[in-house]
């Protein structure tokens, strides 16, 4: 892009022809028992981490998925209830590497954590190595009110009232060779439909998540699941991962490397649209409307080793460009708000996370203000937005790991440097979020329905640093914007 400063950019926000509600659960989080994400991320020798609970409450986390992930298909819930000293210590059957699972963070700890934070609970049952009755007993243990043996045991363990569990996941990445209990599409669809029907016999209004294909890359899998079990589930899962390489122990800081991170959401949006088209078609004639749960998503940091191989590094800190990436994924979800109704970022604590709790204190990463601000402001009804701006070239993008290049035909080669979304809150206030995905400050004119800008602030990622800097000098009352390079700007327009 050349002479971007001299070119005119316009962002036009208009009332939608048909209102589409934004589900706040798209700003959800994720826990899994891997490395130090649970111990000491959520729990240490003194019990639940109060500092992590306070930070999560400040973040207003809407929903959390647990216990995974791959770990869920090796997890037996009865080993994680009762007195802590009586809970078994076992190998971490999925993740291995000498990791032990103490079962100190179990059902009571998770659901009490959610209650204290004000978050909804999303429990993923063990379909891989467990049984349907084991899963149904977990449902009864947590949500039941009849005097069954499991409910009475829950009461003896200190919880009289049932917990509200917002979602139940049936299976995880069941198509994967790495997954305990791998199945074919037809095997999984039949099993899912069978389990889901029994879940609904016990609790008719239960909300169930079925397993969708990897990155929407297998439409035959998704179609089979929807055709066989679509009338029994509420959501189809979609896992989205990108990757970046941190060389010489430092996050990639070149202009092109940073641009690849900021533009990685284009790949995610293509995958969301692929599954979205299939789900929308299904819903035209379905007895039950199915949504999409992006219940795992992130951009992974890899380190390049001396032999030119790449190693996943969950300890790498989140950077300013990662924050712009997160905002871009939110924009993709918001544009698909008619079908995307939940998402869970991997992870809330420690591994590539919003919060770092490794050293006895909690550090809020560069992602924290992005999650908090979108969760606070981009809610209500989605608005229509048009952007006219200079374009940037899209560099090579990578999926899941640095050796997997995104098919260039699935993403545009040039896109507007600016990306914007908007929402009308329930109180009538208009909220706008604008990304500048270029390396130059851009000027833009904001064209909105009647109102006055009452708040304007920007978070920017300076080149060559890991920081995310805050700035409030980005707008005038008449809508003339100055959008810093590599930034996310929030505008509030009141009546």
N, C-alpha and C positions, 0 to 999 in steps of 0.2 A: 504494500500500500504506500502511495506517495502523496505528500502534501495533504495529509488527512485533515490538518488544522483548517485548511482553506475551504474544505468541502462542507456542504450543508447536510446536517443530519436532522431528521424529524421523527419524533415518536408520537404516534396518535393513539389515544385510548378512547374507546367507545363502549356504550352499553351493549351487551350481547343480545342477539335476537331471541335466544332461548337461554335462560339462566342455568348454569352448571355449578353445583355446590362443590367446594373444595373440602375434601375430607382431611381433617387435621392429622389423621394417623399416617399421612405420607411423611411426617417428620419424625417417625419412630426410630427406635434403637434396637440393639442386638447384643445378647450375651452368649458366649460359648465357653465351655471348659477346655481351653487350650492355652498353653504357656502360662502367662501371669495375668490373664484377663479376668479371672474370677478370684484367684488367690495370688496376690493380695489386692487385686483390683477392686473387688467388692467386699471381701471379707478377710480379716486377719485374725491374729490370736485373740483379739478382744471382741470379736464378733463382726457384725456389719459395719462397714466404714461410714461413720457419720459424716465425714467431710465429703465423701462421694455422694451420699444421699442429698446433702445440702446443695451441691453443685447441680445434680440432676433435677432437683426441684426448681432451682433457679432457671434451668434450661426449659422447664415445663415439658418434659418428655411425655408424649401422649400415649405411647405403647412400646412394649419391649418383648422381643422374641427370645425364648429360652427353652431347653438347654443347648440348642444348636438348631441347624447345623448337623454336620457329620456325626458329632458326638451323640446327638439325640438317638441315633439308630443303634447305639450300644449302651444306652442309659436305662436303668431299671429304677423307677421312681421310689419303690419301697425301700431301697438302700439309702435314700436321702430323707427319711423322716425319723422321728423319735429322738431320744437323747443323743446328743452329739458324740458322747464317748462310746456309744454302742454301734455307731455307723461303721460299716466296713471300709477299709482302705484297699483299693484295687489298682491294677495298672489302668492307665487311660487307654482303653481298648482300641479306640480309633487312632488317636494322635501319637501314641507310643513314645519313642525317644526317651524312655526312662521316666516320663511324667507319671505321677501317681494321682489318683482321684480319691480324696478323703471323704467325699459326700457331705462335707460340713455345710455347703451351700446347696440346700435342697428345696423342696416344695414350699415349706413354711417360710424359709428365708427369702425365696424369690417373691412369693405373693405378698409377704409383709413389706418387702422392699418396694414393690409397686404401689401398695397402699400408701406408704409414707411419702412417696414421691408424687403421688397423684396420677400414676401412669396405668393404662390398661395392660392386662397380661395376655400374652400370646404364647401358649404352651405347645411345643412340637412333640408329639408322642413318638414312641419307639415302634415303628412298623418294620424295621429291618431285622431285629433279633427278638422283638417282643411279640406278644399275642394281642388279639383284639380284646379279649377279656381283661388283660393287664391294662390296656389303654382305657377301657370303659370303667374299670375300678378306679383309675386315676381321676377320671371325670367325676365319678361319684364321691371320691375322697375330697375333692376340692370344692365341688359345687352342690353336693347332695344335702338334703334336709331330712330324709327319712332315716329311721334308726337302723341303718345297715351296719355291718361289722366295720366297714371302712370309715363310715361317717363317725361312728362311736370312737374309733381309734383316733381320728382327727381331733375329736373333742378331748380325748385323754392327752393328746399331744399339745393341747393349749389353745385350740381354735374352735370355738363353739359355732359361730355363724359361718355359713358358706362364703367362699370368696367369689367375687364376680370375675370370671375369666372371659375376656373379650373374644378370643380366637383360639381354635385348636388346629394345629397342622398335622396332616396325616401323611407322613413320609418326608424324605429330604433327598433331593438329587438322586432319585431312585434309579435313574438311567445310568449313573456313573459307575465305572469299574472299581473305583475306590470305596464305594459305599457298601456297608454291611446290608445284605438283603437286596442286592441289585435285581431288577426285574425288567422284562420287556414292556413295551407300551401296553399291550393287551393284558398282560399279567397284572400290571399295576392298576390299570383302569378298572378291572374286575374287582381287585382287592379293595381299592379305594371306594368303589360304589358299595361294596358289602359292608365295610367298616362304617362308612358315612350313614348308611341306613340304620345301623344299630345305634350309632351315636344319637340319631334323631328320635329313635324310639324312646331313649332315656330322656333326652332334652330336645324337644322339637325346634326350639329357636336357637340352637347352638350354631355358631358361625365357623365354618370349616374351610380349610385351605388345602387344595390339592397341588401336586407337583407338576409344574410346567417344564418345558424343555430348557436346555442350557442356552441362555441368551436368545430365546425364540428361534433357534437354529434348526429345530426339528418340527416342522408343522405337522408331520404325521403323528408324532407323539402327542402334541397338543390337541389335534383333532380327535384322536382316539380317546383321550381322557375326557374331553368335552362331550363326545357322542355317547360314551358309556356312562359317565358319572356326572355329567354337567347338571343334571337335575337334582343331585345330592350335595353339591358343594356350593360355596359362596364366592370363593376366590381361587384363581390359578396363579401359582408362584412363578416368578421370573427373577433369575439371579444375573446381576450385571457387574462385571469387573473390568477395569482397565489396568494399565501398568505403566510405571515409569522407572528409570534406572538412575540410582544415586551412585555417582562415580567418585572415587577418592574420598569416601566417607562423607560426602556432602551432597545434598539434593541438587539435581541438575538445575543450573541457574542460567544457561544460555537462553537467548531470546527464542530460538526455535524449540528448545526443549520445554520451556515454560508455555509456549503457545500450544504445544501438543497436549499438555495437561489441561489447559483452559478450554481446549476444543474437543477433548475426549467425550464430553456429553453428547456431541453429535452422533457418535457411534451408539451410545445408550438410547438416544431418541429414535434412531432407526430400528433398534431392537424392540423398543416399546411399541412403535407403530406397527411392526410386523405382527406381534402378538395381539395388539389392539384391534387390528383389522379382523383377525380370526375370531376374537371374542365378541366384537360387535356383530359380526355375521351370525354367530351362534345365538346371541341374545335376541335377534329378530324373531325367532320362533321358539325360544326356550321357555319352559315353564318356570324356571328360576334364573334370574339375571345373575351372571357371573362377572366379577371384577378381576383386576390384576393386583397381586401383592408382590411388590418388588422387595421380597423379604431378605435379600442379601444384596448389598451394593457397596462399592468402594473403588478407589484406585490404589493398587498395590505398589509399594516401594520395593525394588529389587536392588541388590548390590552386585556389581560386576566383579567376579573373582579373578584371580591371576590367570586361570586357565580359560578365561573368557566365558565361563558359565555364569548363570545368574542365580542368586539365592534370595528367596523371599525374606524380607526384614520387617517383622511386625513392630520392632522397636523404633523404627525411623520416625522422627517427629513430623507432624503435619505442618505444612508450610502455607504461606500466603497463596501460592498458586493452587495448592490443594483446596483452599477455601473457595477460590473462584470456580474450581471444578465442581465442588459441592453445590454452589449456587446454580451452576449450569444444569446440573441434574435436577434440581428442584424446578427449574424452568421447563425442562422436558416433561416432568411429571404433571405440572400444572396445565400444560397444553393438552395433556391426555387425561384431564381430571374426570372426564366422563366414564373412564374405565379404571384408572389407577386410583385405588382407594386406601392402600396401605403401603408403607415401605419401611425397611429396617436397615439402618446404616451399620456396617461392620467395622469397628466395634464402638460402644460408648466409652469403655475404659481400657486403657493400655493398648492392645494391638491396633496400630494405625488409627488411633482413636481421637475422639473429641476431648477426652480427659486423660491425663497422665497421672497415675497414682502409684508410681513405682517406688518413690523415695520418701515415703512417710507423709507426704503432703499431696494435695491435688493441684495440678497445673492445668489451666484452661488453654487448650491449643488454639491455633488460628481458626479452627472450625467453629469454636464455641459461639462467637458473636453472629456468625452466619446462621447456624441452626436456631439460635435464640430469636433473631430478628425475623426470619421467615416464619417461624412458628407463631410469633406474636402478631405479625402484620398480614402475611399473605394467607388469609383465611376468609371465609364468607363465599361470595359469588365471583367466579372468574370473569374478568372483563376481556373484551376483544382488543388486541394490540397490533398495530402495524408499525414496522420500523423501516425507515429509508435512510441508509447510512453507507459510507464507503466500505468496500469489501476487504477481507483478508484471505490469504491462501491457507488452506487446511493442510498441515504437514501429515506425514505418515502417523497413523494411530495404531496402538497395539492393545490387544484384548487378553485378559487373564495373566499373561506373562510376556516378557519382551520378545520371545521367539514367535509369537502368534500375531501376525500383521493383519489389521482389519482390511477386509476386501474394499478397495477404494471405490468400487461401484456402489457400495451401500451408503456412502456419505458424499455430500457435495464437495467439490474441490475448492470452491470459493463461497464464503458466507459473509453477511453483513458483520462488521466489527462490533456492532451493538446488538444486544439481545435483551428484550424486555418482556415482562409479564405484569399483570395488574389484577387487583381484587377489590371488590366493594365489600367492606366489613359489614357486619350486621347493624352497626350504628350509622351506616351511610357514608363513613369515611372511605376515601379512595386511597389505596396503597399501591405504589409502583416500585418495581425492582428492575434495575438496568445494569447489565454487564457490559463493560468495555473490554473486549477480548483482543485488543491491539496493544502495541507498544508505544502509542502516542496518546496524549490528552486530546479528547475530542469535544467539540462544542455541539450542542443539540438544542432544538426547540421542542418543548413539550406541549402537545395539543390535547387538552383534556376537557371533559364536561365541566360546567361552571364550578368554580371553587377557588380557594386560595391555598398556596403552598404554606403549610405550617411547620413542616420539618423536612430537612434534607441533610443526609449524611452519607458518607462514602467510606468503604473499606478498600484499601489498595495494597497491592503486593509489589514493592519496589524490586526492580531487577537486581540480582546479585545478593539478596538477603532472603532469610526464611520468614520474615516478619509480615504481619498484616497491620497496616497503619490506618488510624481513624481520622477522618477529616469532615468538618461540617460546612466548609466553604465551597459548595458545589452548585448552588442554585440561587436564583432571584425569585421574587414574588410573582413575576410574570412568566416564569417557566423557561428562562434561558439557563441551560445546564452546561457545566464544565466537568467533564467526566474523565478522571485520571486514568492513565494507562493501567491495564490489568487491575480493574477495580469492579466493585459491586456497590451501586448507589441506590439508596432507598429514599423515596419521595412520598410524603403524606400530603394529600389534598383534602381539605375540609370544606364543607358547604359555607 
